[in-house]
Structures are given as structure tokens and as C-alpha cells.
Amino acid sequence: MSQLNIVATLKIKSENHAAFQTLFKKLVEASRKEAGCIRYELNQSIDDPDVYIVIETWASKQAIDLHNHTPHFIEFAAFAKEHCEKLEICILKPVL
């Protein structure tokens, strides 16, 4: 399978901004070092500072699977599950 993109949208609870900033930094820096990572970008909404969008590009499904089992991803996912108001993940394949 060819490269895949992930768009993850998180709406965090306002009281957790400081904790998320620490975890986001760790997640992004470590993810960018992974062999299958082509792009890992964290964005914040200009309309709602509690909304973050992560845009990722991975070399393959296998690279995503490996990423999902890394300590930095597991730590972030566990925290986000408990401290997000909303979390949506969409895996996409390029068509053109």
C-alpha cells in the first residue's frame, strides 16, 4: 500500500492546555523521528484555541501501526482519551 495521511481533530478541555502542550511537544518531536514518518504537523485553530488538528503523512499502513505502538503515542492517546471533549481520526489515501 502507498503512503497514507491522517487528520486527527482534537478539542481539548481548556483546563488541560499546559498538560497538552507538554505532551504535544513530545509526541510531535518523537513522531517526526520515526522511520515511516513523512510529515507530522500540529495546528491550532485560530477561531477556537481548544481545537488542534494533527496532519500526518506516513509511508505505509505498517508505519502507522508501528507508530501506534510507540511509547510516546500510547502516552498521548491515553491522556487524550480522558481529557478531550472531542477526538476524531480520519485515515486517508491520496487519489491524485
C-alpha positions, 0 to 999 in steps of 0.5 A: 500500500502507498503512503497514507495521511491522517487528520486527527481533530482534537478539542481539548478541555481548556483546563488541560492546555499546559498538560497538552502542550507538554505532551504535544511537544513530545509526541510531535518531536518523537513522531517526526523521528520515526522511520515511516514518518513523512510529515507530522504537523500540529495546528491550532485553530485560530477561531477556537484555541481548544481545537488542534488538528494533527496532519500526518503523512506516513509511508505505509499502513505498517508505519502507522501501526508501528507508530501506534505502538510507540511509547510516546503515542500510547502516552498521548492517546491515553491522556487524550482519551480522558481529557478531550471533549472531542477526538476524531481520526480520519485515515486517508489515501491520496487519489491524485 
